[in-house]
Amino acid sequence: MRDADLAAPLRAAAGGDETGFAVLWRALQPALLRYLHAVCGDAAEDVASETWLQVVRDLPRFAGDATAFRVWLFRVARHRAIDDVRRAWRRREESRDQVEPGRPAPDAAAEVLEHAGTEWALRLIGELPPDQAEAVLLRVVAGLDVAGTAEVLGKRPGAVRIAAMRGLRRLAAHPQVRSRRVAVGPTGADLPHPHLEGA
């Protein structure tokens, strides 16, 4: 859903309308979850819930258009994800005396799903250095422009452009991407938005 289509639901939601909020949630939750899965893994659903709770609480005081709302949503999500990672580290430090269970054998069905479409791409993005992964996710998955991404990450636009470009180049050089390109052909469909390299 384009930001222009979110303007009326945003105004309604800010005024307390549940239907307007539901439209915002349905439009932005999938991208938010994809971003959070790469940033904080299995905690993504919980962090997304915390994010929306804060948004509901603070929305009446929000001032801005739908693009600014998208930036604000992902900034809130990033802060909640950072808090979750810190909590996880503290729990890990407190429970170092416990023996960690071994990893289960990989499930064939899970492996097939992992190599398919969006899940496969998100897993590869998750292997990038964190600054590159976040820049690529916010630009490609969340649909933010360079300025919005810079605002979410607290970086300058030039740093965002460089991180996104490096991330996309690293993805393009990844052996799985290269072999998939050979198998699929040079359609450019295996990775989203290759034009972002120069953005």
Residue frames as a rotation matrix with the C-alpha (Angstrom) as fourth column:
MET 1
0.581 0.814 0.000 0.00
0.814 -0.581 0.000 0.00
0.000 0.000 -1.000 0.00
ARG 2
-0.203 -0.654 0.729 1.38
0.610 -0.667 -0.429 3.40
0.766 0.357 0.534 -0.98
ASP 3
-0.793 -0.174 -0.584 1.84
0.591 -0.457 -0.665 6.13
-0.151 -0.872 0.465 1.60
ALA 4
-0.854 0.515 0.072 -0.77
-0.447 -0.797 0.407 8.25
0.267 0.315 0.911 -0.18
ASP 5
-0.101 0.848 -0.520 -3.34
-0.087 0.513 0.854 5.49
0.991 0.132 0.022 0.47
LEU 6
-0.224 -0.063 -0.973 -2.45
0.861 0.455 -0.228 5.49
0.457 -0.888 -0.048 4.18
ALA 7
-0.864 -0.188 0.466 -3.10
0.038 -0.949 -0.313 9.22
0.501 -0.253 0.828 4.74
ALA 8
-0.056 0.936 0.347 -6.82
-0.634 -0.302 0.712 8.92
0.771 -0.180 0.611 5.54
PRO 9
0.567 0.251 -0.784 -6.49
0.334 0.800 0.498 5.78
0.753 -0.545 0.370 7.72
LEU 10
-0.469 -0.811 -0.350 -3.63
0.721 -0.122 -0.683 7.49
0.511 -0.572 0.642 9.60
ARG 11
-0.716 0.274 0.642 -5.75
-0.392 -0.919 -0.046 10.57
0.577 -0.285 0.765 10.35
ALA 12
0.368 0.923 -0.115 -8.62
-0.456 0.286 0.842 8.33
0.810 -0.257 0.526 11.46
ALA 13
0.319 -0.315 -0.894 -6.34
0.635 0.772 -0.046 6.17
0.704 -0.553 0.446 13.64
ALA 14
-0.759 -0.640 0.121 -4.81
0.377 -0.584 -0.719 9.26
0.531 -0.500 0.684 15.26
GLY 15
-0.449 0.694 0.563 -8.35
-0.718 -0.655 0.235 10.30
0.532 -0.299 0.792 16.18
GLY 16
-0.558 0.151 0.816 -8.98
-0.664 0.508 -0.548 6.93
-0.497 -0.848 -0.183 17.86
ASP 17
0.455 0.770 -0.446 -10.69
-0.884 0.332 -0.329 5.10
-0.105 0.544 0.832 14.98
GLU 18
0.095 -0.396 0.913 -10.06
-0.330 0.853 0.405 1.35
-0.939 -0.340 -0.050 15.21
THR 19
0.795 0.242 0.556 -10.78
0.403 0.473 -0.783 0.74
-0.453 0.847 0.278 11.53
GLY 20
0.844 -0.536 -0.036 -8.12
-0.437 -0.647 -0.625 3.26
0.312 0.543 -0.780 10.52
PHE 21
0.111 -0.825 0.554 -5.63
-0.905 0.146 0.399 1.61
-0.410 -0.546 -0.731 12.82
ALA 22
0.378 0.096 0.921 -6.50
0.050 0.991 -0.124 -1.83
-0.924 0.093 0.370 11.40
VAL 23
0.989 -0.040 0.139 -5.73
0.136 -0.075 -0.988 -0.54
0.050 0.996 -0.069 7.89
LEU 24
0.463 -0.875 0.143 -2.33
-0.855 -0.484 -0.188 0.74
0.234 -0.035 -0.972 9.05
TRP 25
0.064 -0.430 0.900 -1.58
-0.652 0.665 0.364 -2.56
-0.756 -0.610 -0.238 10.80
ARG 26
0.655 0.240 0.717 -2.57
0.269 0.812 -0.518 -4.71
-0.706 0.531 0.467 7.80
ALA 27
0.964 -0.263 0.032 -0.53
-0.076 -0.389 -0.918 -2.53
0.254 0.883 -0.395 5.43
LEU 28
0.353 -0.893 0.280 2.66
-0.772 -0.447 -0.452 -2.30
0.529 -0.056 -0.847 7.49
GLN 29
0.573 -0.097 0.814 2.80
-0.652 0.548 0.524 -5.41
-0.497 -0.831 0.251 9.71
PRO 30
0.937 -0.246 0.249 4.22
0.331 0.856 -0.398 -7.78
-0.115 0.455 0.883 7.03
ALA 31
0.458 -0.808 0.370 7.16
0.099 -0.368 -0.925 -5.48
0.883 0.460 -0.089 6.25
LEU 32
0.345 -0.291 0.892 7.68
-0.879 -0.433 0.199 -4.79
0.328 -0.853 -0.405 9.94
LEU 33
0.808 -0.004 0.589 7.88
-0.307 0.850 0.427 -8.52
-0.502 -0.526 0.686 10.71
ARG 34
0.818 -0.550 0.167 10.32
0.466 0.464 -0.753 -9.15
0.337 0.694 0.636 7.85
TYR 35
0.285 -0.713 0.640 12.56
-0.366 -0.699 -0.615 -6.38
0.886 -0.059 -0.460 9.15
LEU 36
0.360 -0.100 0.928 12.37
-0.933 -0.052 0.356 -7.60
0.012 -0.994 -0.112 12.75
HIS 37
0.981 -0.048 0.188 13.02
0.041 0.998 0.042 -11.23
-0.190 -0.034 0.981 11.82
ALA 38
0.502 -0.849 0.165 16.35
0.435 0.082 -0.897 -10.13
0.748 0.522 0.411 10.36
VAL 39
0.028 -0.496 0.868 17.15
-0.505 -0.756 -0.415 -7.82
0.863 -0.427 -0.272 13.29
CYS 40
-0.351 -0.133 0.927 16.06
-0.936 0.081 -0.343 -9.92
-0.029 -0.988 -0.153 16.29
GLY 41
-0.896 -0.200 -0.396 15.22
-0.280 0.947 0.157 -13.40
0.343 0.252 -0.905 14.95
ASP 42
-0.551 0.681 -0.482 12.64
0.609 0.723 0.325 -15.46
0.570 -0.115 -0.814 16.80
ALA 43
-0.527 0.334 -0.782 11.64
0.657 -0.424 -0.624 -12.53
-0.540 -0.842 0.004 19.00
ALA 44
-0.964 0.051 0.259 10.23
0.158 -0.674 0.722 -10.65
0.212 0.737 0.642 15.98
GLU 45
-0.140 0.990 -0.001 6.55
0.517 0.074 0.853 -11.30
0.844 0.119 -0.523 16.79
ASP 46
0.263 0.203 -0.943 6.96
0.961 -0.139 0.238 -10.16
-0.083 -0.969 -0.232 20.40
VAL 47
-0.648 -0.587 -0.485 8.94
0.527 -0.806 0.271 -7.08
-0.550 -0.080 0.832 19.40
ALA 48
-0.783 0.450 0.430 6.35
0.246 -0.410 0.878 -6.23
0.571 0.793 0.210 16.73
SER 49
0.217 0.899 -0.380 3.62
0.777 0.076 0.625 -6.45
0.591 -0.431 -0.682 19.40
GLU 50
0.012 -0.304 -0.953 5.60
0.851 -0.497 0.169 -4.13
-0.525 -0.813 0.253 21.70
THR 51
-0.916 -0.382 0.126 6.10
0.379 -0.716 0.587 -1.76
-0.134 0.585 0.800 18.77
TRP 52
-0.425 0.830 0.362 2.40
0.346 -0.220 0.912 -1.55
0.836 0.513 -0.194 17.95
LEU 53
0.313 0.516 -0.798 1.53
0.936 -0.024 0.351 -1.11
0.162 -0.857 -0.490 21.63
GLN 54
-0.414 -0.533 -0.738 3.80
0.622 -0.758 0.198 1.92
-0.665 -0.377 0.645 21.80
VAL 55
-0.931 0.102 0.350 2.37
0.251 -0.517 0.818 3.22
0.265 0.850 0.455 18.51
VAL 56
0.001 0.998 -0.060 -1.20
0.686 0.043 0.726 2.92
0.728 -0.042 -0.685 19.84
ARG 57
0.252 0.052 -0.966 -0.21
0.924 -0.309 0.225 4.75
-0.287 -0.950 -0.126 23.01
ASP 58
-0.403 -0.594 -0.696 1.68
0.404 -0.798 0.447 7.57
-0.821 -0.101 0.562 21.27
LEU 59
-0.507 0.181 0.843 -0.32
0.858 0.017 0.513 7.92
0.078 0.983 -0.164 18.02
PRO 60
0.608 0.793 -0.039 -2.60
0.794 -0.607 0.038 10.74
0.007 -0.054 -0.999 19.27
ARG 61
0.566 -0.472 -0.676 0.54
0.036 -0.805 0.592 12.88
-0.824 -0.359 -0.439 19.75
PHE 62
-0.277 -0.689 0.670 2.06
0.736 0.296 0.608 11.91
-0.617 0.662 0.426 16.37
ALA 63
0.550 0.378 -0.744 2.33
-0.185 -0.814 -0.551 14.77
-0.814 0.441 -0.378 13.87
GLY 64
-0.575 -0.747 -0.333 3.23
-0.500 0.000 0.866 14.03
-0.647 0.665 -0.374 10.28
ASP 65
0.179 0.611 -0.771 2.15
-0.983 0.149 -0.110 12.40
0.048 0.778 0.627 7.06
ALA 66
0.953 0.283 0.111 2.04
-0.286 0.958 0.014 8.71
-0.102 -0.045 0.994 6.16
THR 67
0.468 -0.859 -0.205 5.71
0.111 0.288 -0.951 8.66
0.877 0.423 0.230 5.10
ALA 68
-0.301 -0.546 0.782 6.72
-0.702 -0.427 -0.569 10.16
0.645 -0.720 -0.255 8.44
PHE 69
0.509 0.556 0.657 4.52
-0.847 0.458 0.269 7.57
-0.152 -0.693 0.705 10.17
ARG 70
0.911 -0.218 -0.349 6.30
0.048 0.899 -0.435 4.71
0.409 0.379 0.830 8.35
VAL 71
-0.054 -0.982 0.179 9.67
-0.099 -0.173 -0.980 6.14
0.994 -0.071 -0.088 9.44
TRP 72
-0.162 0.061 0.985 8.44
-0.940 -0.313 -0.135 6.56
0.300 -0.948 0.108 13.01
LEU 73
0.835 0.536 0.127 7.04
-0.550 0.807 0.215 3.00
0.013 -0.250 0.968 13.10
PHE 74
0.688 -0.622 -0.373 10.35
0.313 0.719 -0.621 1.47
0.655 0.311 0.689 12.01
ARG 75
-0.261 -0.761 0.594 12.31
-0.387 -0.481 -0.787 3.70
0.885 -0.435 -0.169 14.39
VAL 76
0.240 0.436 0.868 10.12
-0.971 0.099 0.219 2.51
0.010 -0.895 0.447 17.29
ALA 77
0.974 0.149 -0.170 10.58
-0.166 0.982 -0.090 -1.10
0.154 0.116 0.981 16.11
ARG 78
0.255 -0.957 -0.140 14.35
0.104 0.171 -0.980 -0.69
0.961 0.236 0.143 15.94
HIS 79
-0.326 -0.357 0.876 14.49
-0.767 -0.443 -0.465 0.66
0.553 -0.823 -0.129 19.50
ARG 80
0.575 0.587 0.570 12.27
-0.801 0.547 0.244 -2.18
-0.169 -0.596 0.785 20.77
ALA 81
0.869 -0.305 -0.389 14.52
0.064 0.850 -0.523 -4.69
0.490 0.430 0.758 18.95
ILE 82
-0.141 -0.956 0.259 17.65
-0.227 -0.224 -0.948 -3.19
0.964 -0.192 -0.186 20.52
ASP 83
-0.065 0.202 0.977 16.00
-0.991 -0.127 -0.039 -3.45
0.116 -0.971 0.209 23.95
ASP 84
0.883 0.463 0.080 15.12
-0.467 0.882 0.057 -7.09
-0.044 -0.088 0.995 23.26
VAL 85
0.505 -0.781 -0.368 18.68
0.127 0.489 -0.863 -7.95
0.854 0.389 0.346 22.20
ARG 86
-0.352 -0.625 0.697 20.01
-0.608 -0.413 -0.678 -6.34
0.711 -0.662 -0.235 25.38
ARG 87
0.322 0.552 0.769 17.55
-0.935 0.311 0.168 -8.34
-0.147 -0.774 0.616 27.50
ALA 88
0.945 0.021 -0.325 18.59
-0.130 0.940 -0.315 -11.54
0.299 0.340 0.891 25.70
TRP 89
0.051 -0.997 -0.049 22.27
-0.071 0.046 -0.996 -10.83
0.996 0.055 -0.069 26.39
ARG 90
-0.288 -0.115 0.951 21.53
-0.905 -0.292 -0.310 -10.23
0.313 -0.950 -0.020 30.07
ARG 91
0.712 0.605 0.356 19.58
-0.681 0.718 0.142 -13.50
-0.169 -0.344 0.924 30.28
ARG 92
0.735 -0.499 -0.460 22.43
0.036 0.706 -0.708 -15.32
0.678 0.503 0.536 28.56
GLU 93
-0.276 -0.883 0.380 24.97
-0.389 -0.259 -0.884 -13.89
0.879 -0.392 -0.272 31.02
GLU 94
-0.060 0.333 0.941 22.78
-0.998 -0.021 -0.056 -14.88
0.001 -0.943 0.333 33.96
SER 95
0.758 0.473 0.448 22.34
-0.488 0.868 -0.090 -18.47
-0.432 -0.151 0.889 32.75
ARG 96
0.211 -0.762 -0.612 25.85
-0.884 0.120 -0.453 -19.37
0.418 0.636 -0.648 31.60
ASP 97
-0.525 -0.410 0.746 26.01
-0.750 0.638 -0.177 -22.18
-0.403 -0.652 -0.642 34.15
GLN 98
0.403 0.761 0.509 23.28
-0.321 0.638 -0.700 -24.04
-0.857 0.119 0.501 32.27
VAL 99
-0.670 -0.591 0.450 24.23
0.162 0.476 0.865 -26.41
-0.725 0.652 -0.223 29.46
GLU 100
-0.187 0.595 -0.781 22.78
-0.862 -0.481 -0.161 -25.42
-0.472 0.643 0.603 26.13
PRO 101
0.393 0.374 0.840 20.92
0.023 0.909 -0.416 -28.22
-0.919 0.183 0.348 24.33
GLY 102
-0.682 -0.659 0.317 22.36
0.278 0.168 0.946 -29.43
-0.677 0.733 0.069 21.05
ARG 103
-0.419 0.524 -0.741 20.88
-0.809 -0.587 0.043 -28.19
-0.413 0.617 0.670 17.81
PRO 104
0.307 0.593 0.744 18.28
-0.103 0.798 -0.594 -30.50
-0.946 0.105 0.306 16.29
ALA 105
-0.595 -0.477 0.647 18.99
0.534 0.367 0.762 -32.12
-0.601 0.799 0.037 12.94
PRO 106
-0.760 0.307 -0.573 17.79
-0.522 -0.813 0.257 -29.98
-0.387 0.494 0.779 10.04
ASP 107
-0.004 0.865 0.502 14.31
0.169 0.495 -0.852 -30.74
-0.986 0.082 -0.148 8.78
ALA 108
-0.677 -0.308 0.668 14.17
0.656 0.158 0.738 -31.40
-0.333 0.938 0.095 5.03
ALA 109
0.248 0.858 0.450 10.88
0.945 -0.317 0.084 -29.53
0.215 0.404 -0.889 4.63
ALA 110
0.718 -0.032 -0.695 12.24
0.336 -0.859 0.386 -26.53
-0.610 -0.511 -0.606 6.54
GLU 111
-0.363 -0.928 -0.087 15.31
0.279 -0.197 0.940 -26.48
-0.889 0.317 0.331 4.30
VAL 112
-0.424 0.288 0.859 13.14
0.903 0.062 0.424 -26.43
0.069 0.956 -0.286 1.19
LEU 113
0.678 0.735 -0.019 11.10
0.730 -0.670 0.134 -23.53
0.086 -0.105 -0.991 2.57
GLU 114
0.408 -0.596 -0.691 14.26
0.321 -0.615 0.720 -21.74
-0.854 -0.516 -0.060 3.61
HIS 115
-0.663 -0.725 0.186 15.54
0.384 -0.116 0.916 -21.75
-0.642 0.679 0.355 0.04
ALA 116
-0.164 0.694 0.701 12.29
0.976 0.008 0.220 -20.46
0.147 0.720 -0.678 -1.42
GLY 117
0.296 0.512 0.806 11.51
0.611 -0.750 0.252 -16.88
0.734 0.418 -0.535 -2.32
THR 118
0.540 0.038 0.841 11.23
-0.331 -0.909 0.254 -14.32
0.774 -0.416 -0.478 0.43
GLU 119
0.970 -0.171 0.174 12.44
-0.105 0.352 0.930 -16.53
-0.221 -0.920 0.323 3.26
TRP 120
0.474 -0.833 0.284 15.58
0.880 0.461 -0.115 -17.38
-0.035 0.304 0.952 1.30
ALA 121
0.144 -0.403 0.904 16.29
0.412 -0.806 -0.425 -13.71
0.900 0.434 0.050 0.53
LEU 122
0.728 0.185 0.660 15.66
-0.442 -0.610 0.658 -12.61
0.524 -0.771 -0.362 4.11
ARG 123
0.889 -0.457 -0.003 17.99
0.328 0.633 0.702 -15.30
-0.319 -0.625 0.712 5.43
LEU 124
0.175 -0.857 0.485 20.76
0.934 -0.012 -0.357 -14.11
0.312 0.515 0.798 3.09
ILE 125
0.284 -0.021 0.958 20.16
-0.019 -1.000 -0.016 -10.49
0.959 -0.014 -0.285 4.08
GLY 126
0.960 0.151 0.238 20.40
-0.240 -0.005 0.971 -11.61
0.147 -0.989 0.032 7.72
GLU 127
0.598 -0.801 -0.025 23.95
0.787 0.581 0.206 -12.83
-0.150 -0.143 0.978 7.01
LEU 128
0.272 -0.484 0.832 25.10
0.398 -0.731 -0.555 -9.33
0.876 0.482 -0.006 6.08
PRO 129
-0.813 -0.491 -0.313 26.86
0.522 -0.376 -0.765 -7.12
0.258 -0.786 0.562 8.63
PRO 130
-0.222 0.838 -0.498 24.12
0.875 -0.055 -0.481 -5.52
-0.431 -0.542 -0.721 10.77
ASP 131
-0.309 0.121 -0.943 24.44
-0.096 -0.991 -0.095 -2.00
-0.946 0.061 0.318 9.33
GLN 132
-0.894 -0.044 -0.446 24.18
-0.446 -0.001 0.895 -3.31
-0.040 0.999 -0.019 5.76
ALA 133
-0.750 0.653 -0.103 21.32
0.633 0.754 0.176 -5.69
0.193 0.067 -0.979 6.58
GLU 134
-0.167 0.716 -0.677 19.28
0.652 -0.435 -0.621 -2.94
-0.739 -0.546 -0.394 8.23
ALA 135
-0.492 -0.060 -0.868 19.92
-0.420 -0.858 0.297 -0.49
-0.763 0.511 0.397 5.38
VAL 136
-0.953 0.138 -0.270 18.86
-0.186 0.436 0.880 -3.05
0.240 0.889 -0.390 2.75
LEU 137
-0.587 0.770 -0.251 15.80
0.809 0.564 -0.163 -4.14
0.016 -0.299 -0.954 4.74
LEU 138
-0.168 0.541 -0.824 14.58
0.399 -0.727 -0.559 -0.63
-0.902 -0.422 -0.094 5.41
ARG 139
-0.587 -0.095 -0.804 15.13
-0.590 -0.630 0.505 0.44
-0.554 0.771 0.314 1.79
VAL 140
-0.846 0.168 -0.506 13.79
-0.354 0.533 0.769 -2.69
0.399 0.829 -0.391 0.08
VAL 141
-0.642 0.603 -0.474 11.39
0.675 0.737 0.023 -4.38
0.363 -0.305 -0.880 2.52
ALA 142
-0.250 0.551 -0.796 10.04
0.718 -0.446 -0.534 -1.37
-0.649 -0.705 -0.284 4.40
GLY 143
0.222 0.353 0.909 10.08
0.944 -0.312 -0.109 0.83
0.246 0.882 -0.402 1.31
LEU 144
0.660 -0.034 -0.750 11.72
0.374 -0.852 0.368 3.81
-0.651 -0.523 -0.550 3.01
ASP 145
0.832 -0.453 0.319 13.71
0.114 -0.424 -0.899 6.32
0.542 0.784 -0.301 1.03
VAL 146
-0.093 -0.976 -0.195 17.31
0.571 0.108 -0.814 7.21
0.816 -0.187 0.547 1.93
ALA 147
-0.481 -0.075 0.874 16.27
-0.445 -0.838 -0.316 10.09
0.755 -0.541 0.370 4.20
GLY 148
0.548 0.774 0.317 13.72
-0.712 0.233 0.662 7.97
0.438 -0.589 0.679 6.08
THR 149
0.693 -0.378 -0.614 16.18
0.404 0.909 -0.104 5.10
0.597 -0.176 0.783 6.48
ALA 150
-0.390 -0.881 0.267 18.81
0.288 -0.392 -0.874 7.52
0.874 -0.264 0.407 7.77
GLU 151
-0.146 0.420 0.895 16.32
-0.767 -0.620 0.166 8.86
0.625 -0.662 0.413 10.30
VAL 152
0.858 0.482 -0.177 15.43
-0.299 0.749 0.592 5.35
0.418 -0.455 0.787 11.55
LEU 153
0.548 -0.716 -0.432 19.08
0.669 0.686 -0.287 4.33
0.502 -0.132 0.855 11.86
GLY 154
0.878 -0.232 -0.419 20.31
0.149 -0.699 0.700 7.65
-0.455 -0.677 -0.579 13.24
LYS 155
-0.150 -0.939 0.311 22.88
0.705 0.119 0.699 7.95
-0.693 0.324 0.644 10.42
ARG 156
-0.287 -0.023 -0.958 23.63
-0.477 -0.864 0.164 10.38
-0.831 0.504 0.237 7.64
PRO 157
0.743 0.656 -0.132 22.04
-0.417 0.301 -0.858 9.69
-0.523 0.692 0.497 4.22
GLY 158
0.281 -0.719 -0.635 25.46
-0.885 0.063 -0.462 9.13
0.372 0.692 -0.619 2.66
ALA 159
-0.672 -0.522 0.525 26.24
-0.709 0.659 -0.252 6.40
-0.215 -0.541 -0.813 5.19
VAL 160
0.125 0.808 0.575 22.90
-0.312 0.582 -0.751 4.75
-0.942 -0.085 0.325 4.42
ARG 161
0.758 0.120 -0.641 23.58
-0.649 0.030 -0.761 4.83
-0.072 0.992 0.101 0.66
ILE 162
-0.203 -0.935 -0.291 26.99
-0.900 0.296 -0.322 3.25
0.387 0.196 -0.901 1.19
ALA 163
-0.602 0.009 0.799 25.69
-0.542 0.730 -0.417 0.57
-0.587 -0.683 -0.434 3.57
ALA 164
0.481 0.850 0.216 22.83
-0.331 0.404 -0.853 -0.35
-0.812 0.338 0.476 1.20
MET 165
0.610 -0.312 -0.728 25.15
-0.766 0.001 -0.643 -0.41
0.201 0.950 -0.239 -1.81
ARG 166
-0.507 -0.858 0.080 27.72
-0.842 0.474 -0.257 -2.58
0.183 -0.198 -0.963 -0.02
GLY 167
-0.332 0.468 0.819 24.99
-0.435 0.694 -0.574 -4.91
-0.837 -0.547 -0.027 1.22
LEU 168
0.733 0.663 -0.154 23.48
-0.408 0.248 -0.879 -5.32
-0.544 0.707 0.452 -2.24
ARG 169
0.278 -0.722 -0.633 26.91
-0.867 0.095 -0.489 -5.90
0.413 0.685 -0.600 -3.79
ARG 170
-0.660 -0.521 0.541 27.72
-0.725 0.631 -0.276 -8.49
-0.198 -0.575 -0.794 -1.14
LEU 171
0.120 0.796 0.594 24.39
-0.320 0.597 -0.735 -10.22
-0.940 -0.102 0.326 -1.82
ALA 172
0.771 0.183 -0.609 25.02
-0.624 0.033 -0.780 -10.17
-0.123 0.982 0.140 -5.57
ALA 173
-0.093 -0.912 -0.400 28.40
-0.850 0.282 -0.446 -11.86
0.519 0.299 -0.801 -5.00
HIS 174
-0.078 0.116 0.990 26.99
-0.802 0.582 -0.131 -14.51
-0.592 -0.805 0.047 -2.62
PRO 175
-0.927 -0.373 -0.040 27.51
-0.326 0.748 0.578 -18.05
-0.186 0.549 -0.815 -4.03
GLN 176
-0.481 0.814 0.324 23.83
0.587 0.574 -0.570 -18.96
-0.651 -0.084 -0.755 -3.57
VAL 177
0.362 0.594 -0.718 22.70
-0.149 -0.724 -0.674 -15.85
-0.920 0.351 -0.174 -5.42
ARG 178
-0.332 -0.582 -0.742 25.19
-0.848 -0.162 0.506 -16.46
-0.414 0.797 -0.439 -8.22
SER 179
-0.971 -0.014 0.238 24.12
0.062 0.948 0.311 -20.10
-0.230 0.317 -0.920 -8.60
ARG 180
-0.113 0.994 0.011 20.44
0.526 0.069 -0.848 -19.09
-0.843 -0.090 -0.530 -8.51
ARG 181
0.176 0.113 -0.978 21.06
-0.584 -0.787 -0.196 -16.51
-0.792 0.606 -0.073 -11.24
VAL 182
-0.782 -0.511 -0.356 22.62
-0.596 0.448 0.666 -19.22
-0.181 0.733 -0.655 -13.39
ALA 183
-0.809 0.506 0.300 19.66
0.463 0.862 -0.207 -21.55
-0.363 -0.028 -0.931 -12.74
VAL 184
0.135 0.939 -0.316 16.97
0.493 -0.340 -0.801 -18.89
-0.860 -0.047 -0.508 -13.23
GLY 185
0.095 -0.163 0.982 18.67
0.958 -0.255 -0.135 -16.89
0.272 0.953 0.132 -15.95
PRO 186
-0.818 -0.547 -0.179 19.62
0.575 -0.789 -0.218 -13.22
-0.022 -0.281 0.960 -16.01
THR 187
0.061 0.927 0.370 16.17
0.756 -0.285 0.590 -11.89
0.652 0.243 -0.718 -15.20
GLY 188
-0.727 -0.357 0.587 17.24
-0.090 -0.797 -0.597 -9.84
0.681 -0.486 0.547 -12.20
ALA 189
0.258 0.945 0.202 14.23
-0.421 -0.078 0.904 -11.21
0.869 -0.318 0.378 -10.32
ASP 190
0.173 -0.195 -0.966 16.22
0.601 0.798 -0.053 -13.10
0.781 -0.571 0.255 -7.71
LEU 191
-0.534 -0.305 -0.788 17.05
0.822 -0.405 -0.400 -10.01
-0.197 -0.862 0.467 -5.67
PRO 192
0.525 0.850 0.049 14.68
0.842 -0.510 -0.177 -7.08
-0.125 0.135 -0.983 -5.22
HIS 193
0.989 0.101 -0.109 15.46
0.092 -0.992 -0.085 -3.57
-0.117 0.074 -0.990 -6.42
PRO 194
0.239 -0.964 0.115 19.00
0.953 0.256 0.165 -3.90
-0.189 0.070 0.980 -7.84
HIS 195
0.234 -0.123 0.964 18.69
0.524 -0.820 -0.232 -0.21
0.819 0.560 -0.127 -8.84
LEU 196
0.985 0.171 -0.037 19.18
0.118 -0.498 0.859 0.73
0.128 -0.850 -0.510 -5.20
GLU 197
0.286 -0.950 -0.129 22.95
0.954 0.270 0.127 0.32
-0.086 -0.159 0.983 -5.59
GLY 198
-0.564 -0.549 0.617 23.20
0.650 -0.756 -0.077 3.87
0.509 0.358 0.783 -6.80
ALA 199
0.394 0.854 0.340 20.41
0.414 -0.495 0.764 5.24
0.821 -0.161 -0.548 -4.62
